[in-house]
């Protein structure tokens, strides 16, 4: 192996930390009676995604001028992360079997086909579309999958009373913040490995990618804190954590091509966009997304794609073509498949299962057996 290939391999080994970060954040932002279910679903989704990618995904994605095994390894982990993103939107009500079926389709068909167009020498790469570490292929795709799941599942019981949203806060902010730290490690691996493997960045350029990734996340978290401080008179920990992750997502498009100042500006906008989007989706559009997956990965991912045109030498038309492909082709294909699956195998758990909690209903045991978890004798609890 060449020195660049060795470095890339080491960086790819950091990528599972991104999956761990997402799992911790989704779990902390879910209800306590669904905590074990959310973590277990994350593990199952990664397993199903790896096997689906092995069976047909890699053959569809292919690769362009890169190490075959490294491309396969990074692709397998990337499609697993993309498949985990909808879990945040479907928290507290998405059945395990339905999660696995939806993942098999996303990881085996949708992700690799779109990834081929961006990273595998397909038409988007040929017209100059740029995506360092997966803002489009992983995060925007996963965010749109989350939108389709949230739309089909509908809101959690008790979320909207007389048309107004009730507060159903996550149960553990510590897990959420811990997920932010783990996510940073994973994103450093993801962005740096993607820069080497897919964007032909020399190993010396990896330092810039890492710096830009950290700056984008930092600016986004601080901006989210300022926005929530202005809106609610105090910073909101969960939205600030989502802002941090939104900054990581946006950096995944521009980290290899932007200056450090530009990366910080990209993160600044991402943090504000995520904070505003979370509130807008909840209050205005009645989309119940407990983990903020649509805002963090979908909205921030699209912003990152656009930012390539603002802050780098990237081709504006190519970036807009990528967004149009996501919205006009990828989303309808994902939504249509999940809608069809829902007709034959309902995605949502039965009402009694949601009331009892996903842990007891689908796993037979809770995450916290020594503590009392709340049931739906009061929907607001």
RODO-2510 file (C-alpha; in nm, 4 decimals, decimal comma):
residues 381
     n   res          X          Y          Z
     1     x     0,0000     0,0000     0,0000
     2     x     0,1142     0,3542    -0,0733
     3     x     0,1558     0,6030     0,2167
     4     x    -0,1656     0,7791     0,1079
     5     x    -0,3518     0,4486     0,1096
     6     x    -0,2224     0,3642     0,4583
     7     x    -0,3280     0,7051     0,5890
     8     x    -0,6678     0,6687     0,4236
     9     x    -0,7166     0,3262     0,5826
    10     x    -0,6386     0,4646     0,9289
    11     x    -0,8828     0,7501     0,8718
    12     x    -1,1574     0,5127     0,7571
    13     x    -1,1178     0,3262     1,0863
    14     x    -1,2338     0,6449     1,2626
    15     x    -1,5616     0,6591     1,0684
    16     x    -1,7540     0,4228     1,3040
    17     x    -1,7266     0,6958     1,5681
    18     x    -1,9681     0,8986     1,3525
    19     x    -2,2148     0,6103     1,3709
    20     x    -2,1654     0,5896     1,7475
    21     x    -2,2244     0,9631     1,7763
    22     x    -2,5492     0,9461     1,5811
    23     x    -2,6684     0,6493     1,7870
    24     x    -2,5971     0,8311     2,1150
    25     x    -2,7662     1,1509     1,9978
    26     x    -3,0748     0,9717     1,8666
    27     x    -3,1002     0,7768     2,1911
    28     x    -3,0619     1,0796     2,4152
    29     x    -3,3235     1,2713     2,2161
    30     x    -3,5761     0,9852     2,2337
    31     x    -3,7976     0,8974     2,5308
    32     x    -3,6434     0,6913     2,8101
    33     x    -3,8804     0,4022     2,7414
    34     x    -3,7388     0,3734     2,3873
    35     x    -3,3685     0,4160     2,4642
    36     x    -3,2623     0,0509     2,4275
    37     x    -3,4762     0,0203     2,1143
    38     x    -3,3039     0,3188     1,9516
    39     x    -2,9541     0,1876     2,0268
    40     x    -3,0407    -0,1651     1,9155
    41     x    -3,2052    -0,0351     1,5980
    42     x    -2,8823     0,1551     1,5228
    43     x    -2,6835    -0,1666     1,5495
    44     x    -2,9278    -0,3604     1,3319
    45     x    -2,9376    -0,0868     1,0698
    46     x    -2,5584    -0,0888     1,0416
    47     x    -2,5615    -0,4673     1,0024
    48     x    -2,8366    -0,4679     0,7397
    49     x    -2,6692    -0,1827     0,5506
    50     x    -2,3348    -0,3657     0,5402
    51     x    -2,4931    -0,6823     0,4028
    52     x    -2,7128    -0,4971     0,1521
    53     x    -2,4090    -0,3058     0,0298
    54     x    -2,2165    -0,6320    -0,0039
    55     x    -2,4939    -0,8018    -0,2015
    56     x    -2,5606    -0,5301    -0,4575
    57     x    -2,4651    -0,1833    -0,3357
    58     x    -2,0948    -0,1897    -0,4148
    59     x    -2,1526    -0,3244    -0,7635
    60     x    -2,3915    -0,0349    -0,8292
    61     x    -2,1685     0,2333    -0,6795
    62     x    -1,8382     0,1184    -0,8282
    63     x    -1,5439     0,3537    -0,7899
    64     x    -1,3208     0,5759    -0,9972
    65     x    -0,9439     0,5456    -0,9782
    66     x    -0,9268     0,4408    -0,6151
    67     x    -0,8315     0,1389    -0,4106
    68     x    -1,1064    -0,1180    -0,4513
    69     x    -1,1068    -0,2478    -0,0940
    70     x    -1,0741     0,0982     0,0599
    71     x    -1,3643     0,2204    -0,1539
    72     x    -1,5702    -0,0816    -0,0492
    73     x    -1,4939    -0,0265     0,3206
    74     x    -1,5709     0,3445     0,3158
    75     x    -1,8814     0,2875     0,1042
    76     x    -2,0089     0,0219     0,3449
    77     x    -1,9665     0,2513     0,6451
    78     x    -2,1062     0,5526     0,4598
    79     x    -2,4269     0,3782     0,3580
    80     x    -2,4633     0,2557     0,7159
    81     x    -2,4458     0,6131     0,8475
    82     x    -2,6935     0,7325     0,5832
    83     x    -2,9309     0,4544     0,6907
    84     x    -2,9003     0,5501     1,0592
    85     x    -3,0102     0,9084     1,0007
    86     x    -3,3846     0,8293     0,9599
    87     x    -3,3832     0,6586     1,3010
    88     x    -3,3743     1,0036     1,4620
    89     x    -3,6915     1,1052     1,2800
    90     x    -3,8753     0,7801     1,3499
    91     x    -3,7861     0,7599     1,7201
    92     x    -4,0448     0,6188     1,9620
    93     x    -4,2706     0,4721     1,6905
    94     x    -4,0786     0,3028     1,4043
    95     x    -4,0869    -0,0774     1,4141
    96     x    -3,7588    -0,2705     1,4053
    97     x    -3,8590    -0,4929     1,1157
    98     x    -3,9690    -0,1910     0,9130
    99     x    -3,6389    -0,0136     0,9913
   100     x    -3,4472    -0,3104     0,8544
   101     x    -3,6586    -0,3410     0,5391
   102     x    -3,6262     0,0303     0,4636
   103     x    -3,2512     0,0165     0,5278
   104     x    -3,2010    -0,2728     0,2866
   105     x    -3,3554    -0,0657     0,0074
   106     x    -3,1694     0,2551     0,0945
   107     x    -2,8278     0,0926     0,1392
   108     x    -2,8593    -0,1636    -0,1377
   109     x    -3,0045     0,0529    -0,4147
   110     x    -3,0634     0,4248    -0,3526
   111     x    -2,7389     0,5192    -0,1769
   112     x    -2,5018     0,3366    -0,4146
   113     x    -2,6718     0,4670    -0,7283
   114     x    -2,6509     0,8265    -0,6116
   115     x    -2,2993     0,7737    -0,4718
   116     x    -2,1934     0,6409    -0,8119
   117     x    -2,3108     0,9628    -0,9764
   118     x    -2,1038     1,1672    -0,7286
   119     x    -1,8026     0,9523    -0,6353
   120     x    -1,7978     0,6657    -0,8840
   121     x    -1,7363     0,8537    -1,2068
   122     x    -2,1071     0,9094    -1,2804
   123     x    -2,2713     1,2062    -1,4445
   124     x    -2,2611     1,4491    -1,1508
   125     x    -1,8878     1,4005    -1,1033
   126     x    -1,8394     1,4476    -1,4770
   127     x    -2,0052     1,7909    -1,4709
   128     x    -1,7962     1,9025    -1,1714
   129     x    -2,0151     1,8327    -0,8678
   130     x    -1,8046     1,8485    -0,5479
   131     x    -1,8717     1,6662    -0,2215
   132     x    -1,5741     1,6094     0,0104
   133     x    -1,7111     1,3580     0,2563
   134     x    -2,0774     1,2988     0,1865
   135     x    -2,2892     1,6092     0,2515
   136     x    -2,4943     1,5017    -0,0502
   137     x    -2,4407     1,1266    -0,0740
   138     x    -2,4690     1,0471     0,2973
   139     x    -2,6383     1,3307     0,4805
   140     x    -2,8803     1,4893     0,2351
   141     x    -2,9832     1,1402     0,1223
   142     x    -3,0313     1,0288     0,4829
   143     x    -3,2132     1,3515     0,5694
   144     x    -3,4563     1,3040     0,2820
   145     x    -3,5103     0,9451     0,3934
   146     x    -3,5875     1,0820     0,7413
   147     x    -3,8387     1,3246     0,5892
   148     x    -4,0168     1,0395     0,4117
   149     x    -4,0294     0,8313     0,7314
   150     x    -4,1569     1,1201     0,9451
   151     x    -4,4181     1,2009     0,6842
   152     x    -4,5458     0,8451     0,6602
   153     x    -4,5320     0,7647     1,0332
   154     x    -4,7021     1,0826     1,1460
   155     x    -4,6385     1,2496     1,4832
   156     x    -4,6040     1,0682     1,8147
   157     x    -4,9137     1,0318     2,0272
   158     x    -4,9770     1,3471     2,2248
   159     x    -4,7330     1,5556     2,0248
   160     x    -4,9963     1,7878     1,8805
   161     x    -5,2940     1,8895     2,0925
   162     x    -5,5516     2,1130     1,9248
   163     x    -5,2971     2,1838     1,6539
   164     x    -5,0282     2,3040     1,8945
   165     x    -4,7073     2,1077     1,9612
   166     x    -4,6534     1,9716     2,3098
   167     x    -4,3054     1,9406     2,4580
   168     x    -4,1787     1,5808     2,4409
   169     x    -3,8136     1,6357     2,5351
   170     x    -3,5413     1,3773     2,5029
   171     x    -3,4493     1,1934     2,8191
   172     x    -3,0697     1,2353     2,8423
   173     x    -2,8811     1,5471     2,7332
   174     x    -2,5549     1,3890     2,8502
   175     x    -2,5825     1,1168     2,5849
   176     x    -2,6568     1,3830     2,3251
   177     x    -2,3468     1,5882     2,4075
   178     x    -2,1334     1,2741     2,4288
   179     x    -2,2588     1,1902     2,0796
   180     x    -2,1292     1,5288     1,9606
   181     x    -1,7757     1,4464     2,0762
   182     x    -1,7843     1,0989     1,9227
   183     x    -1,9285     1,2427     1,6037
   184     x    -1,6394     1,4869     1,5660
   185     x    -1,3882     1,2008     1,5650
   186     x    -1,5932     1,0123     1,3070
   187     x    -1,6380     1,3157     1,0841
   188     x    -1,2659     1,3858     1,0857
   189     x    -1,2138     1,0353     0,9533
   190     x    -1,5009     1,0598     0,7059
   191     x    -1,4078     1,3963     0,5582
   192     x    -1,0339     1,3296     0,5447
   193     x    -1,0723     0,9802     0,3976
   194     x    -1,3255     1,1078     0,1429
   195     x    -1,0901     1,3894     0,0432
   196     x    -0,8095     1,1405    -0,0296
   197     x    -1,0149     0,8615    -0,1819
   198     x    -1,2745     1,0482    -0,3863
   199     x    -1,1317     1,3977    -0,4357
   200     x    -0,7654     1,3053    -0,4958
   201     x    -0,6415     1,5366    -0,2199
   202     x    -0,2776     1,4682    -0,1255
   203     x    -0,2078     1,3537     0,2285
   204     x    -0,0581     1,6952     0,3094
   205     x    -0,4007     1,8496     0,2438
   206     x    -0,5684     1,6390     0,5113
   207     x    -0,4690     1,8879     0,7818
   208     x    -0,6731     2,1599     0,6123
   209     x    -0,9720     1,9245     0,5893
   210     x    -0,9498     1,8505     0,9632
   211     x    -0,9145     2,2193     1,0534
   212     x    -1,2135     2,3129     0,8377
   213     x    -1,4256     2,0354     0,9875
   214     x    -1,3598     2,1522     1,3432
   215     x    -1,4103     2,5205     1,2593
   216     x    -1,7420     2,4550     1,0871
   217     x    -1,8774     2,2532     1,3805
   218     x    -1,7557     2,5076     1,6350
   219     x    -1,9076     2,8064     1,4565
   220     x    -2,2352     2,6194     1,4097
   221     x    -2,2661     2,5254     1,7768
   222     x    -2,1971     2,8809     1,8936
   223     x    -2,4431     3,0258     1,6427
   224     x    -2,7126     2,7804     1,7527
   225     x    -2,6465     2,8843     2,1133
   226     x    -2,6894     3,2513     2,0223
   227     x    -3,0065     3,1882     1,8229
   228     x    -3,1694     2,9830     2,0987
   229     x    -3,0538     3,2357     2,3597
   230     x    -3,2279     3,5094     2,1616
   231     x    -3,5417     3,2974     2,1114
   232     x    -3,5824     3,1371     2,4552
   233     x    -3,3688     3,3593     2,6850
   234     x    -3,1260     3,0717     2,7399
   235     x    -2,9327     2,8366     2,5100
   236     x    -3,1022     2,5062     2,4312
   237     x    -2,8627     2,2135     2,4759
   238     x    -3,0307     1,9767     2,2288
   239     x    -3,0582     2,2368     1,9521
   240     x    -2,6977     2,3465     2,0104
   241     x    -2,5908     1,9820     1,9807
   242     x    -2,7879     1,9562     1,6580
   243     x    -2,6224     2,2784     1,5428
   244     x    -2,2791     2,1263     1,6093
   245     x    -2,3704     1,8212     1,4034
   246     x    -2,5216     2,0407     1,1329
   247     x    -2,1867     2,2186     1,1107
   248     x    -2,0145     1,8834     1,0670
   249     x    -2,2634     1,7916     0,7958
   250     x    -2,2131     2,1182     0,6062
   251     x    -1,8358     2,0781     0,6329
   252     x    -1,8647     1,7440     0,4565
   253     x    -1,9223     1,9306     0,1302
   254     x    -1,6594     2,2047     0,1500
   255     x    -1,3827     2,0901     0,3874
   256     x    -1,1353     1,9961     0,1130
   257     x    -1,1937     2,3039    -0,1013
   258     x    -1,2548     2,6030     0,1286
   259     x    -1,0294     2,8267     0,3379
   260     x    -1,0549     2,8083     0,7182
   261     x    -1,2396     3,1406     0,7308
   262     x    -1,4871     3,0182     0,4693
   263     x    -1,5399     2,6931     0,6623
   264     x    -1,6200     2,8927     0,9765
   265     x    -1,8720     3,1007     0,7806
   266     x    -2,0293     2,7851     0,6404
   267     x    -2,0677     2,6546     0,9953
   268     x    -2,2075     2,9861     1,1187
   269     x    -2,4878     2,9709     0,8631
   270     x    -2,5439     2,5996     0,9266
   271     x    -2,5956     2,6559     1,2988
   272     x    -2,8544     2,9274     1,2380
   273     x    -3,0287     2,7270     0,9665
   274     x    -3,0546     2,4165     1,1839
   275     x    -3,1892     2,6080     1,4845
   276     x    -3,4534     2,7835     1,2753
   277     x    -3,5400     2,4705     1,0776
   278     x    -3,5996     2,2576     1,3894
   279     x    -3,8519     2,5107     1,5188
   280     x    -4,0153     2,5663     1,1800
   281     x    -4,0695     2,1977     1,1079
   282     x    -4,2194     2,1460     1,4534
   283     x    -4,4386     2,4561     1,4816
   284     x    -4,5291     2,5397     1,1225
   285     x    -4,5263     2,2093     0,9341
   286     x    -4,6230     1,9688     1,2162
   287     x    -4,3377     1,7328     1,1297
   288     x    -4,2461     1,5444     1,4466
   289     x    -3,8731     1,4790     1,4167
   290     x    -3,7418     1,3970     1,7671
   291     x    -3,3774     1,3714     1,6615
   292     x    -3,3789     1,6710     1,4274
   293     x    -3,2628     1,4460     1,1443
   294     x    -3,4355     1,6417     0,8682
   295     x    -3,2832     1,9731     0,9771
   296     x    -2,9383     1,8471     1,0756
   297     x    -2,8716     1,6203     0,7797
   298     x    -3,1174     1,7261     0,5105
   299     x    -3,1262     2,1057     0,5451
   300     x    -2,7635     2,1480     0,6576
   301     x    -2,6535     1,9014     0,3893
   302     x    -2,8227     2,1044     0,1168
   303     x    -2,6681     2,4223     0,2576
   304     x    -2,3238     2,2603     0,2460
   305     x    -2,3751     2,1667    -0,1175
   306     x    -2,4746     2,5257    -0,1998
   307     x    -2,1822     2,6615     0,0024
   308     x    -1,9397     2,4980    -0,2404
   309     x    -2,0615     2,7499    -0,4970
   310     x    -2,0337     3,0418    -0,2520
   311     x    -1,6951     2,9737    -0,0941
   312     x    -1,4916     2,7664    -0,3413
   313     x    -1,4139     2,7510    -0,7104
   314     x    -1,6838     2,4890    -0,7586
   315     x    -1,9327     2,5100    -1,0445
   316     x    -2,2631     2,6597    -0,9284
   317     x    -2,4650     2,4786    -1,1926
   318     x    -2,3149     2,1433    -1,0986
   319     x    -2,4033     2,1946    -0,7302
   320     x    -2,7590     2,2996    -0,8183
   321     x    -2,7898     1,9957    -1,0454
   322     x    -2,6967     1,7766    -0,7487
   323     x    -2,9612     1,9361    -0,5275
   324     x    -3,2201     1,9027    -0,8029
   325     x    -3,1342     1,5334    -0,8347
   326     x    -3,1777     1,4843    -0,4606
   327     x    -3,5127     1,6617    -0,4465
   328     x    -3,6514     1,5551    -0,7821
   329     x    -3,5356     1,1932    -0,8011
   330     x    -3,3840     1,0623    -0,4780
   331     x    -3,6609     1,1831    -0,2454
   332     x    -3,9551     1,0591    -0,4569
   333     x    -3,7854     0,7198    -0,4989
   334     x    -3,7261     0,6869    -0,1243
   335     x    -4,0713     0,8103    -0,0303
   336     x    -4,2452     0,5903    -0,2855
   337     x    -4,0670     0,2756    -0,1680
   338     x    -4,1433     0,3435     0,1990
   339     x    -4,5039     0,4285     0,1179
   340     x    -4,5371     0,0973    -0,0663
   341     x    -4,3695    -0,0897     0,2189
   342     x    -4,6104     0,0727     0,4627
   343     x    -4,9046    -0,0619     0,2629
   344     x    -4,7924    -0,4226     0,3100
   345     x    -4,5877    -0,4027     0,6297
   346     x    -4,6869    -0,1057     0,8486
   347     x    -4,3947     0,1076     0,9548
   348     x    -4,5522     0,2335     1,2754
   349     x    -4,5837     0,0326     1,5926
   350     x    -4,9318    -0,0391     1,7272
   351     x    -5,0807     0,2201     1,9639
   352     x    -5,0345     0,0005     2,2699
   353     x    -4,6684    -0,0487     2,1833
   354     x    -4,6094     0,3243     2,1586
   355     x    -4,7908     0,3793     2,4871
   356     x    -4,5983     0,1056     2,6699
   357     x    -4,2685     0,2026     2,5121
   358     x    -4,0681     0,0542     2,2286
   359     x    -3,8272    -0,1147     2,4696
   360     x    -4,0874    -0,3308     2,6408
   361     x    -4,3037    -0,3807     2,3333
   362     x    -4,0356    -0,4944     2,0883
   363     x    -3,7464    -0,6001     2,3117
   364     x    -3,9216    -0,7173     2,6273
   365     x    -3,6980    -0,5125     2,8587
   366     x    -3,6181    -0,1482     2,9219
   367     x    -3,2871     0,0331     2,9051
   368     x    -3,3105     0,1410     3,2690
   369     x    -3,4595    -0,1460     3,4713
   370     x    -3,3687     0,0143     3,8050
   371     x    -3,5580     0,3339     3,7303
   372     x    -3,9211     0,4207     3,6626
   373     x    -3,9934     0,5249     3,3034
   374     x    -4,3026     0,7225     3,2160
   375     x    -4,5912     0,5781     3,0192
   376     x    -4,8706     0,7553     2,8372
   377     x    -5,1050     0,8066     3,1266
   378     x    -5,0015     1,1675     3,0599
   379     x    -4,9064     1,2390     2,7002
   380     x    -4,6921     1,5358     2,7921
   381     x    -4,4656     1,3394     3,0235
***
